[in-house]
Amino acid sequence: MITLHIEKNLRKKILMILLSLTIILENTLPVLAAPEISAPSAVLVEASTGQVVFEQNGTAKRSPASITKIMTLLLIFDALEKGKIKLEDTVSTSAHAKSMGGSQVFLEEGEIQTVDTLIKCIAVASGNDASVAMAEYIAGSEAAFVEQMNTRAQSLHMENTYFTDCCGLTDSDEHYTTAEDEAIMSRELITRYPQIYQYTKIWMEDIVHETRQGSKNFTLSSTNKLLKQYQWTTGLKTGSTSKAKFCVSATARKDDMDLIAVIMGAPDPKVRFKEAATLLNFGFSTCSLYTDPNEKTLAAVVVERGKRDTVQVVYKGSFQILDTEGNTFQNVVKDIHMEPAVAPVEQGEKAGEAVYSMNGRRLGSVDILYAEDVPEAEFIDYLIKTLKSLLL
């Protein structure tokens, strides 16, 4: 009987050890080795958090060629958001815009196109002429628009970037950026204006040239071959000059996660696309993104001495955390910590915070804010409340 009892205890211990090992294995996956990239500069970033997953000479200043146009597109969408321009607005091509060389959609001087069409010309076919036409329409001149580009870059803390034109055609040492800064402005574009994908996912589309010589169709063909080569591709922009070599800022979405892979200075176009796909595969294989599934459900908070008894509260933003070490987020715990609400309270003031932890380790937090104003109650308010309670 004693021997049997010992065997049972031993079996229990073995089962407990096996169970513990199973839990560990489920929550810890092997970390893949970082990929080998031949391009001199490369960066991989997860878009929602901005976390850098891979970096190789990411802060080295390089000529960006046409991936400059990511900033041009960003300013176009800024202008659309502010109501300065509309998609249906018509834009007339200037002689300066027509004179652009390199990649172009062959706009004629005086040709009229809508903002929507010109965005397609920039995002799909990398039209230098379309970029300058839009720059002039928004800012009055390309030079004034370039000033706006540099101001926007500074606002995004792109400290190693300076633009001298709006399309990247200039192979000048004064026109430069980095893979890291390209990822920053790519992230700003796709997270702030996800409608850009309506353009960057286009493989081919016809536009119509309306000139004095009549109407003729012109086919826009995407410069981004990843649209056909990599199934999760969503964008974004390619570029090449003799100085810049071959560049790409490639965006892709899989399992609700968006990644940005920037390749700069690749020796040929095949290498830039192959290595961008390699980085994206590495990211999707190693990254796990946690987003609070219940971030919109918050109960109203009781307010002391307020004209109203309760106040609505909201999260300041989404809580997201990225893991790159093979862990999962099966045991995330959220604790809500609220401060006592005493009137007056103002919309936007901090009401508390949500703290996230896993296995006893703090992951981060998100502030909870008052969603409305609640003034302090006056004598008449207390009188009305008393009368209501008596009547009820």
Secondary structure, DSSP 8 states (H G I E B T S, - for coil): -HHHHHHHHHHHHHHHHHHHHHHHHHHB----------SSEEEEEETTT--EEEEESTT--B--GGGGHHHHHHHHHHHHHTTSS-TT-EEE--HHHHT--SS-----TT-EEEHHHHHHHHHTT--HHHHHHHHHHHHSSHHHHHHHHHHHHHHTT-TT-B-SSSSS----TTSBB-HHHHHHHHHHHHHH-GGGHHHHT-SEEEEEEEETTEEEEEEEE-S-THHHH-TTEEEEEEEEETTTEEEEEEEEEETTEEEEEEEEEESSHHHHHHHHHHHHHHHHHH-EEEE-TTTT----EEEETBSSSEE-EEESS--EEEE-SSB--TTEEEEEEE--EESSB-TTSEEEEEEEEETTEEEEEEEEEE-S-B-B--HHHHHHHHHHHHH-
